[in-house]
Amino acid sequence: MCDTVILTYIHTFDDIQKGVKEESSILARDKDNFEMIVFDEERLTLFRALFLDARANVTSACAAYMKDQVDYSVFEQNNYDTDRDFVIQLSVDGFITAMNDSVDIKMKAYLIAYIVYRWLETKLPEIASIYLTRSNTVLQDMKRFLEMRKHRRIRAW
């Protein structure tokens, strides 16, 4: 019998926005139109829309593990904003808890890479494709980590 592990991942609006700004700033250093490439705080409405889109993709990727009911006390205890921040709770049977940090890191990397991809897709399409590939890769890695179990059946050949 496998133990069910409840996993809570929290990615705040401000933290992801900071990561996107840092990533786009690094990219913009070598470009002539710095202002056009950096995704800064002046574009909050667009950032929110892209953040919601990225969150929906993560939620879809994790749908098999979603908890039936979210424990909203997580928001209250830590002053998270349910309208801005992304909190996802998963229920995973036999999860290898040592993989928890790896899932969290991949989830954050996906959110940032996907938002940067969407931001650049009309400005610098060739560079945007690199971020699309990166976002797809880290999302697959995240799913693979969630699928790892303590006990695997070994098939006899």
N, C-alpha and C positions, 0 to 999 in steps of 0.2 A: 504494500500500500504506500502510495506517495503522499508526502505532506504537501498541502497547498500553501503557497507563499503569497502574501499580499504585498505588492510592490507599488510604491508611490513615487512618481517622478514629477518634479516641479521645475518649470522653466518660466521665469518671470519675463514679462514684456520688456522691462528695462534691461535685463541681462542679454536677451536675444538681440535687442536693438543695438546694444553696445557691441556685441560680437559682429553684427552685420556692418556697423559703421567702421569697426577696425579692419574687417576683411576688405571692404570697398576702399578704405583709405590706403591700405597697402597696395592694392591693385592700381589705384589712381596716381601713386607716386611717379610712375613711369609714363604717364599719359599727359597730353596737352590740356585736355578739358577736365581738370581736377574737379571742379564744381559740379559738372554733369554726372560724374561717376560716383562720388561719395554719397552714400545714403545716410543723411544726417537727420537730426531731430525736427527739421523744418517740414519733413514729409510724413508726419504722424498718421494721417488718414490712409495714405498708401501703405505705409508700413503695417498698420493694423490689418488691412485687407489681406496683405501677403502673409502675415503671421497667422491669421485665421485659416488661410488656404493650406499653409504648411502643417498647422495643427490638425486639420481635417485629414490630411494624408497620413500623419502618424497614427491618428485614431483608427483610420481604416486598416492600416498595417497591423495594428494591435487588436483588432476587433475580436479575434478568437479568445483573447485573454481578458477582455473588459470585465470589470466587476459589475454586477447587476445594479448596485447602488453605491454611489460615491460617498465617501465619508467627508462631509463638508466641514467637519471640525478642523481639518488640516488648514483650511482657509482662515478660520477664526483664530486659531492658535498662533499663526505666523503672519497675520496681517496681509494675506494675499488677496488680490482683487479678482473675484470670479469673472468679471467682465474683461479683464486685461491679461491675467496670468494663465499659463497652461499647467494644469494639474491633471495627471492621468493616473488612475489606479488600475492595476492589473492583478488578476488572480491566476497564478500559474502553478499547476501541479508538478511537484518534483523538481522545481527550479534550482539550479546551482547558484546559491546566493553569492558566490565569488564572482559571478558574471554581472552582478547588479550595477557596479560602477561602469563597466563596459557598455551596458545597455544605455545608461544615462548619458555617457559621453557621446555615443553614436546618435542618440536622439537629439542632443543639442547640436552636434555637427550637422545633422540633417536639416534642422530648422534654419540654421544660418546659411548653409550652402543653397538650399532651395530658395530662400528669400533673395539671396544675391543673384542666383540664376534668373529669377523672375524680374528682378530689377534691371539686369543687364541684357535681357533677351532682345530688346529693341535698340539698345544703345551700342552694344558690342556683341553681336550674335556669336562670333567665333569663340570669344572668351566665355560667354554664357553657356555654351555647350560643354565646356570643361566643368562648370559648376553643376550642370544638370547630371553629367556622368558621376561626379562626386556625390551628389545628393542621392542618386539611385543606388550607388555602391554602399554608402553608409546606412541607408534604410534597409538594404538587404542584410548587411552585417548585423544590424540591430535585431532584425527578425530571426536571424540564425542564432544569435546569442539567447534570445527568448526561447527558442526551440530546444536548447540543450537541456538535458535531464540528468539527474543523479544516477538513475538506473536505466540502462538501455538493454533491450533484448538483443542478445547476440545470436544470430542465426547460424545454425550448424550447416556446414556445407556438405 
